[in-house]
């Protein structure tokens, strides 16, 4: 019975552990969005129009990840990396 309770507790907790924080970017110029999945520092980016999302990725500061995405996709108007959203000032610095 005790093993069953432990298994049930692990089953309930698993989705919370398995979900990684989201990474996303909003491109200023949707025409620059890649048509295919693009890997940048281990993150798999997919874009629909000017809205891009990613899974995975290296452990790095969000501003660095932003600069790497801007180098490949062009300027962004918003950026979040692994749940860390950049401020308007940080996005402007990223695009510079």
QUIRAUR-V968821 format. One record per helix or strand of 2 or more residues. SS is the DSSP state (alpha for helix, beta for strand). FROM is the first residue (numbers start at 1). TO is the last residue. If there is no record, write none. Layout:
SS	FROM	TO
SS	FROM	TO
This chain:
alpha	2	18
beta	23	27
alpha	30	32
beta	38	40
beta	43	48
beta	51	56
alpha	62	73
beta	76	81
beta	84	85
alpha	88	95
